[in-house]
């Protein structure tokens, strides 16, 4: 058996375990060292070889080595370039294994060496499908549209090299801070007519502030939309993510998708309602839909703020991610849908990150969803009673509205809370429990001690290992919170509990650690 582990580009450690029946090979360590590039020699880890693994690695068939290399590259996200610089035989085997070179990744700082890298990967990948990631975001960018390290000229240079291989494109991802490189990509690929295996496309202009209410698209000289791949038929495309990127909604071939994302666009470049309906009805198998910021253009000002008829039915949609910057607009958009198969719901007030005024009162939105979830009726457009996973970010409302909303989730198993205020936490509180629950400590414990605690506590309180009201199938162990919410939750518990219990088997899912709540309880108990 051989196990090859390459941990990072800055520290390469090779561990080789070879069954002893291949015979000894005492020169292997020396060979590896001599064949390693001088830049890597000081960083190459020790070659560990046990008595049973002093063997002839070079006796392994090339097919076996090739399989091992593929496992290392694909499972551990390592560069095949490192493998090809170990020794002459490994170089020969790795270069002849085209499947090793199918993942292309380019990022800043850009130089001519990256272009050479790109051409090498394209050559060595032979006829295999290509997964392309172009991530040219710059964390030090000064927010000036015309002053960025990733220029349109660089974008044109890269796309021109990739374009002849478009028949092999399988996954394409392009992340930029500015619009010009995105425009260059759309322009240079508008004449591509043959993309037979393209499965997913993600184009992202990573500037969420264009989603602010009243914000218009900039730069205006590039506002005119371009059809995605010139409107060519994309028979294999199943996943499309457009983040801050608009295309010609009328002529682009957006059909038969299973996942679609509209995120952080300026409102003035979004599709009209007929175009939006045409896109969604052209994807009858759609399972995941994200609308963050703005969806279709709607006349909110002249509306009566009353829900419109449900005119978009998506019978196979399982997950809806909806982020909004304007509550009135959000109510109108959500009034459009009929989602009978919904089982995952994510709601976010995006104004918390793009608007200096912060989140608005989302009561109207929550009440709309609550009123549209009557089981066993044709009007059940949002079957919250069958939703198993709920994510709420930066929502603001009253405890009463939150509690009424949460009561609809009778089968909820997991809830993710981020930037939640006290009203939402209180809505999950013990005052909403049915009376007379049984206190149970997960993992066993002293039953006599538990009984005493039961007698000294409110009869409506259940333990952290029990279910949460008003969601009977939701346990505390399935709540996901950010670290900032931990102290607030502990303080909340201190107000409603006469004592604290520390559960050794508490499985609370917390960003960063699983012990914050437990530690907080211990501190407050002390």
C-alpha positions in Angstrom: 0.0 0.0 0.0 1.2 3.5 -0.7 -0.2 6.6 1.0 1.0 10.0 -0.3 0.1 13.1 1.6 1.0 16.6 0.3 -0.1 19.1 2.9 0.5 22.5 1.5 2.6 24.4 -1.1 4.8 25.8 1.6 5.4 22.5 3.4 5.6 19.3 1.5 5.6 16.1 3.5 5.6 12.7 1.8 4.8 9.6 3.7 5.3 6.4 1.7 4.2 3.0 3.1 4.9 0.2 0.7 4.3 -3.5 1.4 7.6 -5.2 2.1 7.2 -7.8 -0.6 8.2 -5.2 -3.3 11.7 -5.5 -1.9 14.1 -2.9 -0.4 15.0 0.4 -2.0 17.5 2.2 0.2 18.1 4.9 -2.4 14.5 6.1 -2.4 15.0 8.9 0.1 18.2 10.1 -1.6 16.4 10.0 -5.0 13.5 12.1 -3.7 15.8 14.7 -2.2 18.0 15.0 -5.3 14.9 15.3 -7.6 13.2 17.9 -5.5 13.6 21.5 -6.8 16.0 23.5 -4.8 13.3 25.9 -3.7 11.4 23.1 -1.9 14.4 21.2 -0.4 14.5 23.2 2.8 10.8 22.6 3.3 10.6 18.9 2.4 9.5 16.9 5.4 11.2 13.8 6.6 10.5 10.7 4.6 9.1 8.2 7.1 9.8 4.6 6.2 9.2 1.7 8.7 11.1 -1.6 8.6 8.2 -3.2 6.7 8.1 -0.4 4.2 11.7 -0.5 3.0 10.6 -1.4 -0.5 10.9 -0.8 -4.2 8.4 1.8 -4.9 9.6 2.0 -8.5 8.3 -1.6 -9.0 4.7 -0.4 -8.7 3.0 -0.4 -12.1 2.5 3.0 -13.6 -1.2 2.5 -13.6 -1.1 2.2 -9.8 1.0 5.3 -9.3 -1.3 7.2 -11.6 -4.3 6.1 -9.5 -2.5 7.2 -6.3 -1.6 10.6 -7.8 -5.3 11.2 -8.8 -6.4 10.4 -5.3 -3.9 12.9 -3.8 -4.8 15.7 -6.2 -8.5 15.3 -6.1 -9.0 14.4 -2.4 -6.4 16.7 -0.9 -6.5 19.5 -3.4 -2.8 19.3 -4.1 -1.0 20.5 -7.2 0.1 17.9 -9.7 3.1 20.1 -10.3 4.5 19.1 -6.9 4.2 15.4 -7.8 5.9 15.9 -11.1 9.0 17.3 -9.5 9.7 14.4 -7.1 11.6 12.1 -9.4 11.9 11.3 -13.1 9.5 8.4 -13.1 6.9 10.2 -11.1 7.3 13.1 -13.6 6.8 10.8 -16.5 3.7 9.1 -15.0 2.1 12.4 -13.8 2.6 14.2 -17.1 1.1 11.3 -19.0 -2.0 11.2 -16.7 -4.2 13.9 -18.3 -6.9 13.7 -15.6 -4.3 15.2 -13.1 -4.3 18.5 -14.9 -8.0 19.3 -15.3 -8.3 21.8 -12.5 -7.2 25.3 -13.5 -6.9 28.0 -10.8 -5.6 31.5 -11.4 -5.5 34.4 -8.9 -3.6 37.6 -8.0 -0.9 38.6 -8.3 -1.0 37.9 -12.0 2.2 37.5 -14.0 3.4 36.0 -17.3 4.3 32.9 -15.4 0.6 32.3 -14.7 -0.1 32.4 -18.4 2.6 29.8 -18.9 1.1 27.8 -16.1 -2.3 28.0 -17.9 -0.9 26.8 -21.2 0.9 23.9 -19.5 -2.2 22.7 -17.8 -4.2 23.0 -21.0 -1.6 20.9 -22.9 -1.2 18.2 -20.2 -4.9 17.8 -19.6 -5.3 16.5 -23.1 -9.0 16.0 -23.9 -10.3 15.7 -20.4 -13.0 18.1 -19.1 -11.8 21.3 -17.5 -12.8 22.9 -14.1 -11.8 26.5 -14.3 -11.5 28.9 -11.3 -10.4 32.5 -12.0 -10.4 34.3 -8.6 -9.1 37.8 -9.1 -10.5 39.5 -6.0 -8.1 41.9 -4.2 -8.7 42.5 -0.5 -6.5 45.6 -0.8 -8.6 47.1 -3.6 -9.3 50.8 -3.1 -12.9 50.6 -4.4 -12.1 52.6 -7.5 -13.6 50.9 -10.5 -10.8 51.9 -12.9 -8.0 51.1 -10.5 -7.7 47.4 -10.0 -4.8 44.9 -10.5 -7.1 42.6 -12.6 -7.5 44.7 -15.7 -9.7 44.0 -18.8 -6.5 43.4 -20.7 -5.4 40.6 -18.4 -9.0 39.2 -18.6 -8.8 39.2 -22.4 -5.4 37.6 -22.4 -6.6 34.7 -20.2 -10.0 34.2 -21.9 -8.3 34.2 -25.3 -6.1 31.2 -24.2 -9.1 29.3 -22.7 -11.5 29.9 -25.5 -10.2 27.4 -28.0 -10.8 24.7 -25.3 -14.4 25.7 -24.7 -15.7 22.3 -25.7 -13.9 20.9 -22.6 -15.3 23.4 -20.1 -17.2 21.6 -17.4 -17.2 24.1 -14.5 -16.4 27.8 -14.9 -16.1 30.3 -12.0 -15.0 33.9 -12.3 -14.7 36.2 -9.3 -13.8 39.8 -9.6 -14.3 43.1 -7.8 -15.0 45.3 -10.8 -17.3 45.0 -13.8 -14.9 45.4 -16.7 -13.3 41.9 -16.6 -16.8 40.4 -16.4 -17.9 42.4 -19.4 -14.8 41.2 -21.2 -15.6 37.6 -20.4 -19.2 38.0 -21.7 -18.0 39.8 -24.8 -15.3 37.3 -25.7 -17.5 34.3 -25.2 -20.6 35.5 -27.0 -19.6 33.7 -30.2 -19.0 30.4 -28.6 -21.7 28.1 -29.9 -20.5 24.6 -28.7 -20.4 24.0 -25.0 -21.6 20.4 -24.8 -20.4 19.4 -21.3 -20.7 22.8 -19.4 -22.5 21.9 -16.1 -22.0 25.0 -14.0 -21.2 28.6 -14.3 -20.6 31.2 -11.5 -19.9 34.8 -12.5 -19.5 37.1 -9.5 -18.8 40.8 -9.3 -18.2 40.9 -5.6 -19.7 44.2 -4.6 -22.8 43.9 -2.5 -23.4 47.6 -2.3 -25.0 47.8 -5.7 -28.0 46.0 -4.1 -28.7 49.1 -1.9 -32.2 50.6 -2.4 -32.0 53.3 -5.1 -28.6 52.3 -6.3 -28.1 52.2 -10.1 -25.7 50.0 -12.1 -22.2 51.4 -12.7 -20.2 51.9 -14.9 -23.0 53.1 -17.1 -21.0 52.7 -20.3 -21.1 48.9 -19.8 -24.7 48.7 -18.7 -26.0 47.2 -22.0 -26.5 43.5 -21.4 -24.8 40.7 -23.3 -26.3 37.3 -23.8 -24.7 34.5 -21.8 -22.5 32.7 -24.4 -24.3 34.6 -27.1 -27.6 32.8 -26.3 -26.1 29.5 -27.4 -27.9 26.3 -26.3 -26.3 24.9 -23.2 -27.6 21.3 -23.0 -25.7 20.3 -19.9 -25.9 23.4 -17.9 -27.6 22.7 -14.5 -26.2 25.3 -12.1 -26.0 29.0 -12.7 -24.9 31.7 -10.2 -25.0 35.4 -11.2 -23.7 37.6 -8.4 -23.9 41.2 -9.4 -23.7 40.1 -13.0 -26.6 40.8 -15.4 -27.0 39.3 -18.8 -29.6 39.7 -21.6 -32.5 38.0 -19.8 -34.5 37.8 -23.0 -32.0 36.0 -25.2 -29.8 34.0 -22.8 -30.5 30.3 -22.8 -31.4 29.7 -19.1 -33.2 26.4 -19.3 -33.4 23.1 -17.4 -31.4 24.4 -14.4 -31.5 22.6 -11.0 -29.9 25.5 -9.1 -30.2 29.3 -9.9 -28.8 32.3 -8.0 -29.6 36.0 -8.4 -27.5 37.9 -5.9 -26.6 41.5 -5.2 -27.7 43.1 -8.5 -28.6 46.7 -9.0 -32.3 46.9 -9.4 -32.3 48.6 -12.8 -30.6 45.7 -14.6 -32.9 43.0 -13.3 -35.3 41.1 -15.6 -38.9 42.3 -16.0 -41.6 40.2 -14.4 -42.4 38.4 -17.7 -38.7 37.6 -18.3 -38.3 36.4 -14.8 -41.4 34.1 -15.1 -40.1 32.8 -18.4 -36.7 31.9 -16.9 -38.2 30.0 -13.9 -40.9 28.2 -15.9 -38.2 27.1 -18.3 -36.6 25.2 -15.4 -39.2 22.7 -14.3 -36.6 20.6 -12.4 -35.3 23.6 -10.3 -34.5 22.4 -6.8 -32.6 25.4 -5.3 -33.3 29.1 -5.9 -31.5 32.1 -4.4 -32.8 35.7 -4.7 -30.7 38.0 -2.6 -31.2 41.7 -3.0 -33.6 42.1 -5.9 -35.6 39.8 -8.1 -37.8 40.9 -11.0 -38.7 44.6 -11.6 -42.0 45.3 -9.8 -43.9 48.6 -9.5 -43.9 48.7 -5.7 -44.7 52.4 -5.5 -48.1 52.1 -7.3 -49.0 48.8 -5.6 -51.5 48.6 -2.7 -48.9 46.5 -0.8 -51.3 43.6 -1.0 -50.1 40.1 -2.1 -50.4 39.4 -5.8 -51.8 36.1 -7.2 -49.4 33.2 -7.1 -48.3 32.8 -10.7 -45.0 30.9 -10.4 -45.4 27.3 -9.4 -42.2 25.3 -8.9 -43.2 21.8 -7.9 -39.7 20.5 -7.3 -38.1 23.4 -5.5 -36.6 22.1 -2.2 -34.6 25.1 -1.0 -35.4 28.8 -1.2 -32.8 31.4 -0.1 -34.4 34.9 0.0 -32.6 38.1 1.0 -34.2 41.5 0.8 -33.4 45.1 1.2 -37.0 46.4 1.0 -39.8 44.7 3.0 -42.6 45.9 0.8 -40.9 44.7 -2.3 -40.1 41.4 -0.6 -43.7 40.8 0.2 -44.7 41.3 -3.4 -42.0 38.9 -4.7 -42.8 36.1 -2.3 -46.5 36.5 -3.2 -45.6 35.2 -6.6 -44.5 31.7 -5.7 -46.2 28.4 -5.1 -43.6 26.0 -3.6 -45.3 22.7 -2.6 -42.1 20.7 -2.0 -40.2 23.3 0.0 -38.1 21.7 2.9 -35.3 24.3 3.4 -35.9 28.1 3.9 -33.3 30.8 4.4 -34.4 34.4 5.1 -32.0 37.4 5.4 -32.4 41.2 5.7 -29.6 42.2 3.4 -30.0 45.8 4.4 -27.9 44.9 7.5 -24.8 44.8 5.3 -25.6 47.3 2.5 -27.7 50.0 4.2 -26.3 52.3 6.9 -29.9 52.4 8.4 -29.7 48.7 9.0 -32.5 46.1 9.1 -36.2 47.0 8.9 -39.2 45.5 10.6 -39.9 42.2 8.7 -43.2 41.5 10.4 -45.2 41.8 7.1 -42.9 39.3 5.5 -43.2 36.8 8.3 -47.0 37.2 8.5 -47.3 36.6 4.8 -45.4 33.3 5.0 -47.3 32.3 8.1 -50.7 32.9 6.4 -49.6 31.0 3.3 -48.9 27.7 5.0 -52.3 26.1 5.8 -51.8 22.4 5.2 -54.0 20.3 2.9 -55.3 23.4 1.0 -54.5 24.7 -2.4 -53.5 28.0 -0.8 -50.5 26.4 1.0 -47.9 28.2 -1.1 -45.2 27.9 1.6 -45.6 24.6 3.4 -43.7 25.6 6.5 -45.2 22.6 8.3 -42.8 20.4 6.2 -39.7 22.5 6.4 -36.9 20.8 8.2 -34.1 23.4 8.0 -34.6 27.1 8.7 -32.0 29.9 8.5 -32.7 33.4 9.8 -30.2 36.3 9.4 -30.6 39.8 10.7 -34.4 39.7 10.9 -36.2 42.2 13.1 -39.8 41.8 14.4 -41.7 41.4 17.7 -41.7 38.3 19.9 -45.3 37.7 19.1 -44.8 37.7 15.3 -41.7 35.5 15.6 -43.5 33.0 17.8 -46.5 32.8 15.5 -44.2 32.4 12.5 -42.1 29.6 14.3 -45.3 27.7 15.3 -45.8 26.8 11.6 -42.6 24.7 11.6 -43.9 21.6 13.2 -41.3 19.3 11.6 -38.3 21.7 12.0 -35.1 19.8 12.8 -32.4 22.5 12.4 -32.3 26.3 12.8 -29.4 28.6 11.9 -29.6 32.0 13.7 -27.3 34.9 12.8 -27.5 38.4 14.1 -30.7 37.6 15.9 -32.2 40.0 18.3 -33.7 39.3 21.7 -37.3 39.1 20.3 -36.3 36.1 18.2 -34.5 34.4 21.1 -37.5 35.0 23.4 -39.8 33.5 20.8 -37.9 30.3 21.2 -38.2 30.6 25.0 -39.8 28.4 27.6 -42.9 30.6 27.9 -44.0 29.1 24.6 -43.8 25.5 25.7 -46.7 23.3 26.4 -47.0 22.7 30.2 -45.7 19.6 31.9 -42.6 18.5 29.8 -40.2 15.9 31.1 -36.7 17.1 31.9 -34.1 14.7 30.4 -30.4 14.9 30.6 -28.9 13.4 27.4 -26.4 10.6 28.1 -27.9 9.5 31.4 -27.0 10.9 34.9 -28.3 10.9 38.4 -32.1 10.4 38.1 -32.7 11.5 41.7 -30.8 14.7 41.1 -32.8 15.3 37.9 -36.1 14.8 39.8 -35.1 17.4 42.4 -34.2 19.8 39.7 -37.6 19.1 38.0 -39.4 20.0 41.2 -37.4 23.2 41.7 -37.9 24.5 38.1 -40.9 25.9 36.3 -43.1 23.0 35.0 -43.0 24.6 31.5 -39.2 24.4 31.2 -37.4 21.6 29.3 -33.7 20.9 29.3 -31.2 21.8 26.6 -31.4 18.2 25.3 -35.2 18.5 24.9 -37.2 20.2 22.1 -37.7 23.9 21.7 -41.0 25.6 21.6 -42.8 26.4 19.4 -41.0 23.8 17.2 -41.5 20.3 18.8 -39.0 18.5 16.6 -36.2 21.1 17.1 -33.6 20.3 19.7 -31.1 22.7 21.2 -28.4 20.5 19.7 -29.5 21.5 16.2 -29.3 25.2 16.7 -26.5 26.9 14.8 -25.4 30.3 16.2 -22.6 32.7 15.7 -20.2 33.3 18.5 -21.6 36.8 19.2 -24.9 35.3 20.1 -23.5 32.9 22.7 -23.2 35.4 25.6 -26.7 36.9 24.8 -28.2 33.4 24.9 -26.4 32.6 28.2 -27.7 35.8 29.7 -31.2 35.0 28.5 -31.0 31.6 30.1 -29.9 33.2 33.4 -33.1 35.3 33.4 -35.5 32.4 32.8 -33.8 29.5 34.7 -33.6 29.2 38.5 -30.5 27.0 38.1 -28.2 25.7 35.3 -27.3 22.2 34.2 -24.1 21.5 32.4 -24.6 18.8 29.8 -21.5 16.8 28.9 -23.0 15.5 25.7 -24.4 18.9 24.5 -24.0 18.9 20.7 -24.6 22.5 20.0 -23.4 23.5 16.5 -21.6 26.8 16.9 -19.4 28.7 14.5 -15.9 28.4 15.8 -16.5 26.1 18.8 -18.9 23.7 20.4 -18.2 24.7 24.0 -19.1 28.4 24.2 -22.6 27.8 25.5 -21.5 25.2 28.0 -18.7 27.5 29.2 -21.1 30.4 29.5 -23.5 28.4 31.6 -20.6 27.3 33.9 -19.6 30.9 34.3 -23.1 32.1 35.1 -23.7 29.2 37.4 -20.6 30.1 39.4 
